[in-house]
Amino acid sequence: MLANTSTIDELIRNHNPFAGNIVVRTQQIWGKSFPDVPSINAHASDAVFNAIEKIRKGQGETVGITIASERGAGKSHIISRIRHRLQAQNDSLFIYMSKYDDLNIIKSQFLLSIASSLRAFGSKQVMQWQEIAAALINELKSWNYTAEYYISQYPAWLNKYSNELIEQFTKLIQPIKPQITNPYIIKAILWTLSPNHVNYASHWLSGLELDPKQAEFMGLVNHKNENREVEALNLVRQILDITSDYKIPIICFDELDNLEVSDSGFTTAQVIANLVKDMYNSLKKGIFVLTMYRETWEEQIKLLPQAEAVMDRLASNQVDRLPIRLNFLNSDDVVAITRQWLQDFYQEHKQTPPHPLYPFDEKQLRELGKERPTVRSVLKWCAENFSDPPPPKTKIESYYQQELAEVNEDIDEILEDEETISNALWLSFSSLIGQTIDEFTIESIEDIEPSAANNGFMDFKIIGKLVGRRRREKIGVDVVQQDGANIGAALKRLIDYETFNLTRGCLVRSNVIRPGATVAKEKLKLLLDRRKGGKWVALQSVDIQSLIAITWVYWGSENYGITGENEILEFQNQVLDFMDEKKIAVNNPLIREILKPPSYDHWIDNEFPIAIPQPMVNAE
């Protein structure tokens, strides 16, 4: 039965399925994917699936596949297709990396991506880590239980046998995994089956430190910081060695075309290409998948030292050792993509349109296909022509709610991302310049100078005045979630008021500082001394979520099909107006707590006063 056309038209006016969905983001790789038409550029995804099938049959071991094509041609769509097809199977692991925050420590960054990827659900709605842990025990005991079974039994087993259960399993597994020289990796993987310890185990497997008491309880030794990159690569190789005994690792490096350059002068694509070359021969079995622009391959990969050896590994499945190129769309493709998106849209809203392409005209779509468009340009056209565009505020609200949902879903990982949190705070304070909050008038937000002395540790400086005081306040703000030498180095800068021209230092952090970090604790005592007047503001997920979501909207114009310089500037001004109207920054407890003079009412462990942001009583 056809729905009333006026009802559908009202739905179309209020909901545009294409808006904000022009660029594939990490959340669509792991979560609900874009509507996919498997026949489009099937040759690229089939190359991966065929390689997997050969490895299953023992006809191959390690394969490198590079997809190099034009901007917006659908490279990330292919990665999303691969992930979701593999998720329905039970003999592969999917590992994904698309953020390259610091090319100088790429091995540590890669380890973080591996650990984060293996936290994602596999085929049985349990973490991929837990599937590997179950496989280890099954091989040891010649059992055939599922990960879900072990997860349900672990609390009772640990209650009965205490930590001896994990110790005993680890000792028995070691002889059957003689290539694993670090037994703590096996132990940490086994701990992922315990609901109460899975987060600690995953944290340790990411190469990060645990609180010493927690590490001692779990029988894990914290990583050394002196040779972090060497240790990270060693962990990567051994983790992949274990996992490849049971499943085929599919390791995807996406978004390799950014403009970052390492200290040694290599671009992101070149750094990752060298990493893959180094790992290719040591991987027992698996597939590397890389995506990049064609010009990146021509102008960067081909210019590498030992370029032939690199290309042999990055495109090992191709006879000519050239990357796979994606096709432009034709008229049939454009119609198929649009039909699939609209089918999902109408099904979600339980509506039956007058025809499958409504409100578009098939002739229009076929004319668009004659221009040989990219996937991105088709989605952008559909977004712009779906209906009369809603007012800007309505669009911003929709984008904000979409980003907020994605932040909420990934908040545990985001809380460890210092750069993302710092960027959100920077935008929030910048949007409040000229406003007075709790008797503090914000005048400007500045970079930290001298930059050489700061060396990237402190994030930014807030300049302003307290009402009734002549002295200008200069608050240095630093988000520090990591442990080890980083926290000590950051605190050293935060207390150096003279060098950096500060009147107050502010540490933003959710993690405790471990008892053994003596240098960091000495610096922290100086920061929180009444004479320094600095403070430690507790970072809480409930406070930062909205700030990150609106920041993603502000910088995400490309995701919404906005590319012109003037259009981007206008869009960002609309976002700032939305922030002001909804009081996203001005009523945020974390923002207000950073601006407040220090108070010593809150104590943690009877040692350090930590300012805990409090919600506003009369906040809107």
C-alpha positions in Angstrom: 0.0 0.0 0.0 1.4 3.4 -1.0 1.9 5.9 1.7 0.2 9.3 1.4 2.5 11.5 -0.8 2.1 14.5 1.5 3.4 12.3 4.4 6.5 11.3 2.4 7.1 14.9 1.3 7.0 16.0 4.9 9.5 13.3 5.7 11.8 14.5 2.9 11.6 18.1 4.1 12.7 17.1 7.6 15.2 14.3 6.8 17.9 14.3 4.2 19.7 10.9 4.2 22.5 12.2 2.1 23.3 15.3 4.1 26.4 14.9 6.2 27.1 11.5 4.7 29.3 12.4 1.7 32.6 11.3 3.2 33.1 7.8 4.8 34.3 8.3 8.3 35.8 5.8 10.8 32.5 5.3 12.5 31.0 4.0 9.3 33.9 1.6 8.9 33.2 0.0 12.3 29.5 0.7 12.8 26.5 1.0 10.5 27.9 1.3 7.0 26.8 3.4 4.1 24.3 1.7 1.8 26.5 -0.3 -0.5 26.1 -1.5 -4.1 28.5 -4.5 -4.2 28.8 -4.5 -8.0 30.3 -1.0 -8.1 34.1 -1.3 -8.2 33.8 -5.0 -7.3 37.2 -5.7 -8.9 38.8 -3.8 -6.0 37.0 -5.6 -3.1 37.2 -8.9 -5.0 41.0 -8.6 -5.1 40.9 -8.7 -1.3 38.4 -11.5 -1.0 40.2 -13.6 -3.6 43.5 -13.2 -1.7 41.8 -14.3 1.5 40.4 -17.4 -0.2 43.9 -18.3 -1.5 45.3 -18.0 2.0 42.5 -20.1 3.3 43.4 -22.8 0.8 47.1 -22.5 1.6 48.0 -21.0 -1.8 49.5 -17.8 -0.4 50.7 -16.3 2.7 51.2 -12.5 2.7 49.6 -10.1 0.1 49.9 -6.4 -0.4 47.0 -4.6 -2.2 47.0 -0.8 -2.9 44.0 1.0 -4.2 45.1 4.3 -5.8 42.4 6.5 -7.4 41.0 9.9 -7.6 39.6 11.9 -4.7 36.1 10.8 -3.8 36.2 7.8 -6.1 35.1 5.5 -3.2 38.3 4.1 -1.7 36.9 4.2 1.8 33.6 2.7 0.6 35.6 -0.3 -0.5 37.3 -0.6 2.9 33.8 -0.4 4.6 32.5 -3.1 2.3 35.5 -5.3 3.1 35.0 -4.8 6.9 31.3 -5.6 6.9 31.7 -8.6 4.6 34.4 -10.0 6.8 32.4 -9.4 10.0 29.9 -12.0 8.9 32.7 -14.6 8.7 34.7 -16.2 11.4 38.2 -16.7 10.1 39.6 -13.2 9.7 40.6 -10.2 11.8 40.1 -6.6 10.6 42.6 -4.0 11.6 42.1 -0.4 10.5 44.2 2.8 10.7 43.3 6.2 9.3 44.8 8.6 11.9 48.5 9.4 11.8 49.0 11.9 14.6 52.7 11.7 15.0 54.7 10.1 12.1 57.8 10.0 14.3 56.3 7.4 16.6 54.3 5.5 13.9 55.0 2.1 15.4 53.4 3.1 18.7 50.5 4.7 16.8 50.1 1.5 14.8 50.1 -0.6 18.0 47.3 1.7 19.3 45.3 1.1 16.1 45.7 -2.6 16.4 44.6 -2.7 20.0 41.6 -0.4 19.2 40.6 -2.5 16.2 40.7 -5.7 18.1 38.4 -4.2 20.6 35.7 -4.1 17.9 33.2 -6.8 17.6 33.9 -9.7 15.3 31.4 -12.2 13.8 30.0 -13.3 17.2 29.3 -9.9 18.8 32.3 -10.2 21.1 35.6 -8.4 20.8 38.1 -9.7 18.3 40.6 -9.9 21.3 38.2 -12.2 23.1 37.9 -14.5 20.0 41.7 -14.9 20.0 41.7 -15.6 23.8 39.1 -18.3 23.4 41.0 -19.9 20.5 44.2 -20.0 22.7 42.3 -21.9 25.5 40.6 -24.2 23.0 43.9 -25.2 21.4 45.4 -25.8 24.8 42.6 -27.9 26.2 41.3 -29.3 22.9 38.0 -27.7 23.7 35.6 -26.1 21.3 33.8 -23.5 23.5 32.9 -20.0 22.2 34.2 -16.7 23.6 30.8 -16.0 24.9 31.0 -19.1 27.1 34.3 -18.2 28.5 33.2 -14.6 29.2 30.2 -16.0 31.1 32.4 -18.4 33.1 35.4 -16.2 33.9 34.0 -14.3 36.9 33.1 -17.6 38.7 36.5 -19.2 37.7 38.4 -16.2 39.0 36.4 -16.1 42.2 37.3 -19.8 42.7 40.9 -19.9 41.5 41.9 -16.3 41.8 44.7 -15.1 39.5 46.2 -18.6 39.5 43.8 -19.5 36.7 45.4 -17.0 34.3 48.9 -17.8 35.5 48.4 -21.5 34.9 46.8 -21.0 31.4 49.7 -18.7 30.5 52.4 -21.2 31.6 50.7 -24.0 29.7 50.2 -22.0 26.5 53.8 -20.8 26.3 55.3 -24.1 25.1 52.8 -24.3 22.3 53.6 -20.7 21.2 57.4 -20.8 21.4 57.7 -17.9 19.0 56.1 -15.6 21.5 59.0 -14.3 23.6 56.9 -12.0 25.7 54.6 -14.2 27.9 52.8 -11.1 29.2 51.1 -10.7 25.8 49.5 -14.1 26.2 48.5 -13.3 29.7 46.9 -9.9 28.7 44.9 -11.5 25.9 43.6 -14.1 28.3 42.5 -11.3 30.7 40.3 -9.9 28.0 37.8 -12.7 28.7 37.2 -11.2 32.2 34.4 -8.5 32.0 36.0 -6.7 34.9 39.5 -6.6 33.4 39.1 -6.4 29.7 39.6 -2.6 29.6 42.8 -2.9 31.6 44.1 -5.7 29.4 43.3 -3.8 26.2 45.0 -0.7 27.6 48.2 -2.7 28.3 48.1 -4.3 24.9 48.0 -0.8 23.4 51.5 -0.3 24.8 50.2 2.0 27.6 51.0 1.7 31.3 48.6 0.5 34.0 48.5 1.7 37.5 51.2 -0.3 39.3 48.7 -1.9 41.7 46.5 -3.0 38.8 49.5 -4.3 36.8 50.7 -6.3 39.9 47.2 -7.7 40.5 47.0 -8.9 36.8 50.5 -10.2 36.8 51.6 -7.7 34.0 54.8 -5.7 33.8 54.5 -2.2 32.6 56.2 -1.3 29.4 59.6 0.5 29.3 59.6 4.0 28.0 63.3 4.2 26.9 62.8 2.2 23.6 59.1 2.7 23.1 59.2 2.4 19.3 61.3 -0.7 19.4 59.1 -2.3 22.0 55.9 -1.2 20.1 57.1 -3.0 16.9 58.0 -6.1 18.9 54.5 -6.1 20.4 52.9 -5.6 17.0 54.8 -8.5 15.5 54.0 -10.9 18.3 50.4 -9.9 18.5 50.0 -10.5 14.8 51.9 -13.7 15.1 49.5 -15.1 17.7 46.4 -13.9 15.8 47.5 -15.3 12.5 47.6 -18.8 14.0 43.8 -18.7 14.2 42.6 -16.0 11.8 43.8 -14.1 8.7 44.7 -10.5 9.6 43.4 -7.9 7.1 45.4 -4.7 7.9 44.0 -1.5 6.2 45.8 1.8 6.0 43.3 4.4 4.8 43.5 8.2 4.2 47.3 8.3 3.4 47.2 11.6 1.5 47.5 14.1 4.3 50.3 16.7 4.3 52.1 15.7 7.4 55.9 15.1 7.2 58.1 13.2 9.7 61.3 14.7 11.1 63.2 12.6 8.6 61.3 14.2 5.7 59.0 11.4 4.8 55.3 11.9 4.1 52.5 9.9 5.7 52.2 7.6 2.6 56.0 7.0 2.6 56.2 6.3 6.3 53.4 3.7 6.1 54.9 2.2 2.9 58.2 1.7 4.7 56.3 0.2 7.7 54.5 -2.3 5.5 57.8 -3.2 3.8 59.4 -3.9 7.1 56.5 -6.0 8.3 55.7 -7.8 5.1 58.3 -10.6 5.4 57.7 -11.1 9.2 53.9 -11.5 8.9 53.1 -15.2 9.0 50.0 -14.7 6.8 47.8 -11.8 6.1 46.8 -9.0 3.8 47.9 -5.3 3.7 45.4 -3.0 2.1 46.4 0.7 1.4 44.4 3.5 -0.1 45.8 6.7 -1.6 45.4 9.1 -4.5 47.1 8.2 -7.8 49.4 11.2 -7.6 50.5 10.0 -4.1 51.7 6.7 -5.7 53.4 8.5 -8.6 55.0 11.4 -6.7 55.7 9.8 -3.3 55.9 6.0 -3.3 57.9 5.8 -6.6 60.4 8.3 -5.1 61.2 6.2 -2.0 64.6 4.7 -1.6 64.4 1.0 -2.7 61.1 1.9 -4.4 61.0 -1.3 -6.4 61.1 -3.4 -3.2 58.4 -1.3 -1.6 56.1 -1.5 -4.6 56.7 -5.3 -4.9 55.1 -5.6 -1.4 52.4 -2.9 -1.6 51.0 -4.3 -4.9 52.2 -7.9 -4.7 48.9 -9.3 -6.1 49.2 -7.4 -9.4 51.3 -8.8 -12.2 52.5 -5.4 -13.2 53.0 -4.3 -9.5 50.7 -1.3 -10.1 47.9 -0.3 -7.7 44.3 -1.0 -8.4 42.4 1.9 -9.9 38.7 2.5 -9.2 36.3 3.2 -12.1 34.3 6.3 -12.5 30.5 5.7 -12.3 28.2 5.3 -15.3 24.5 5.9 -15.5 23.5 2.5 -14.2 25.9 2.9 -11.2 24.4 6.3 -10.3 20.8 4.9 -10.5 21.9 1.9 -8.4 23.6 3.9 -5.7 20.7 6.3 -5.4 18.1 3.5 -5.3 20.0 1.7 -2.6 20.3 4.8 -0.4 16.6 5.6 -0.8 15.5 2.1 -0.2 17.3 2.1 3.2 15.9 5.5 4.0 12.3 4.6 3.3 12.5 1.3 5.1 14.0 2.9 8.2 11.0 5.4 8.3 8.5 2.6 7.3 7.3 4.5 4.1 6.6 3.3 0.6 7.4 6.0 -2.0 5.6 6.5 -5.3 8.6 5.0 -7.1 12.0 3.7 -5.8 13.9 6.8 -6.9 11.4 9.4 -5.5 11.9 12.4 -5.3 14.5 12.1 -8.1 13.8 11.5 -11.7 15.7 8.6 -13.3 16.4 10.6 -16.5 18.1 13.2 -14.3 20.3 10.6 -12.6 21.2 9.0 -15.9 22.3 12.4 -17.3 24.5 12.8 -14.2 26.0 9.4 -14.9 27.1 10.5 -18.4 29.5 12.9 -16.7 31.5 10.0 -15.3 31.2 11.2 -11.7 32.8 9.9 -8.5 30.8 8.4 -5.7 31.3 11.5 -3.6 30.1 13.9 -6.3 26.9 11.8 -6.7 26.2 11.8 -3.0 26.8 15.5 -2.9 24.4 16.1 -5.8 21.8 14.0 -4.1 22.2 15.9 -0.8 21.8 19.2 -2.6 18.8 18.2 -4.7 16.9 15.9 -2.3 14.6 18.6 -1.2 14.4 22.3 -0.4 17.4 22.8 1.9 16.4 23.4 5.5 17.4 26.6 7.3 21.2 26.6 8.3 20.4 26.2 12.0 18.3 23.0 11.3 21.2 21.6 9.3 23.8 22.4 12.0 21.5 20.8 14.7 21.2 17.7 12.6 25.0 17.4 12.0 25.7 18.1 15.7 23.3 15.4 16.9 24.9 12.9 14.4 28.4 13.7 15.6 27.3 13.6 19.3 26.0 10.0 18.8 29.3 8.9 17.3 31.3 10.6 20.1 29.1 8.8 22.7 29.8 5.5 21.0 33.6 5.8 20.9 34.1 7.9 24.1 36.4 5.4 25.8 39.0 5.6 22.9 38.4 9.4 22.5 39.3 10.1 26.1 42.9 8.9 25.3 43.2 11.1 22.3 44.8 14.3 23.7 44.9 16.1 20.4 41.1 15.7 19.9 40.3 16.9 23.4 42.8 19.9 23.1 41.2 20.9 19.7 37.7 20.8 21.3 38.8 23.0 24.2 40.6 25.5 21.9 37.5 26.0 19.7 35.3 26.4 22.7 37.4 29.0 24.3 37.9 30.8 21.0 34.2 31.0 20.6 33.9 32.8 23.9 36.4 35.6 23.3 34.9 38.9 24.6 32.5 37.1 27.0 32.7 37.2 30.8 32.2 33.8 32.5 32.2 33.5 36.3 33.9 37.0 36.5 36.6 36.0 34.0 36.6 38.0 30.7 38.3 36.1 27.9 40.3 38.4 25.7 42.2 36.0 23.4 43.6 32.5 22.9 47.2 32.2 22.0 49.8 29.6 21.0 52.6 28.9 23.5 55.8 30.8 22.9 58.7 30.2 22.8 57.6 27.1 20.8 61.1 25.6 20.8 61.1 25.5 24.6 57.6 24.2 24.8 58.3 21.4 22.2 54.6 20.8 21.7 53.8 19.9 25.3 51.5 22.8 26.4 48.4 23.2 24.2 47.5 26.9 24.3 47.2 30.0 26.5 44.0 31.8 27.7 44.4 35.5 28.1 41.9 37.5 30.1 41.0 39.4 33.3 39.1 38.7 36.5 36.5 41.4 37.2 37.8 44.0 39.5 41.5 43.1 39.0 44.1 45.0 37.0 46.5 42.1 36.4 46.0 40.2 33.2 45.6 36.5 33.7 47.5 34.1 31.4 46.4 30.5 31.9 48.5 27.8 30.2 46.3 24.7 29.4 47.6 21.2 28.8 45.6 18.0 28.2 47.8 15.1 29.3 46.3 11.6 29.4 49.5 9.6 28.8 51.9 8.4 31.6 55.6 7.9 31.6 58.0 10.8 30.6 55.2 12.7 28.9 53.4 13.8 32.1 56.7 14.8 33.8 57.7 16.9 30.7 54.3 18.5 30.4 54.2 19.5 34.1 57.7 20.9 33.8 56.4 23.4 31.3 53.2 24.1 33.2 55.1 25.4 36.2 57.7 27.5 34.2 55.7 30.7 34.4 58.6 32.9 33.6 59.7 31.2 30.4 56.1 31.0 29.0 54.7 34.2 30.5 52.0 32.5 32.6 50.1 33.5 35.7 48.5 30.1 36.2 49.1 26.5 34.8 46.2 24.2 34.3 46.5 20.4 33.9 43.5 18.7 32.3 43.5 14.9 33.0 41.3 12.0 33.9 43.9 9.4 34.7 45.6 9.2 38.1 49.3 9.7 38.3 50.9 6.4 39.3 52.8 6.4 42.6 56.1 5.5 40.9 56.2 8.7 38.8 58.3 10.6 41.3 59.4 13.4 38.8 55.8 14.0 37.8 54.6 14.1 41.3 57.2 16.6 42.4 56.3 18.9 39.5 52.6 18.5 40.3 53.1 19.5 43.9 54.8 22.7 42.7 51.9 23.4 40.3 49.3 23.0 43.0 51.2 24.9 45.6 49.2 28.0 46.7 52.1 30.2 45.7 51.9 29.0 42.1 48.1 28.9 42.1 47.9 26.2 39.4 45.3 23.6 39.2 44.4 20.1 38.1 41.0 19.9 36.4 39.4 16.5 36.2 38.5 15.5 32.6 35.1 13.7 32.6 33.5 12.2 29.6 30.2 13.8 30.3 31.8 17.3 30.0 33.9 16.8 26.9 31.4 15.0 24.6 29.4 18.0 23.4 32.6 20.0 22.8 34.1 17.3 20.7 30.9 16.8 18.7 30.6 20.5 17.8 34.3 20.6 16.9 33.9 17.8 14.5 31.0 19.7 12.9 33.1 22.9 12.7 36.0 21.2 11.0 33.9 18.7 9.0 32.7 20.9 6.2 34.0 18.4 3.6 31.8 15.7 5.2 28.7 17.9 4.3 29.8 18.7 0.8 31.0 22.2 1.5 34.3 22.8 -0.3 34.5 26.5 -1.5 36.6 28.8 0.7 33.8 31.3 1.2 31.3 28.6 1.8 33.5 26.9 4.4 33.9 30.3 6.2 30.2 30.9 6.2 29.5 27.4 7.4 31.9 27.8 10.3 30.3 31.1 11.3 27.0 29.3 11.4 28.5 26.7 13.7 29.7 29.4 16.0 26.3 31.0 16.1 24.8 27.6 16.9 27.3 27.1 19.8 26.3 30.5 21.1 22.6 29.9 20.8 22.7 26.5 22.5 25.3 27.7 25.1 27.4 24.6 24.3 30.6 26.2 25.5 29.5 28.9 27.9 27.5 26.4 30.1 30.0 23.6 29.9 31.3 22.7 33.4 34.8 21.8 32.1 35.2 25.2 30.4 34.1 27.0 33.5 36.3 25.0 35.8 39.4 25.8 33.8 38.7 29.5 34.1 38.0 29.5 37.8 40.8 30.4 40.2 42.0 27.3 42.1 40.2 25.9 45.0 41.5 23.2 47.3 38.2 21.7 48.4 38.5 18.4 46.4 41.1 15.8 47.4 42.0 12.5 45.8 44.0 10.0 47.8 44.6 12.6 50.4 47.3 14.0 48.3 46.5 16.2 45.3 43.6 18.6 45.1 41.7 17.9 41.9 39.1 20.4 40.7 36.0 18.4 39.6 33.7 20.3 37.2 30.3 20.8 38.6 27.1 21.2 36.5 25.6 24.6 36.6 22.5 24.7 38.8 20.5 26.9 36.4 22.1 25.8 33.2 19.8 25.8 30.2 
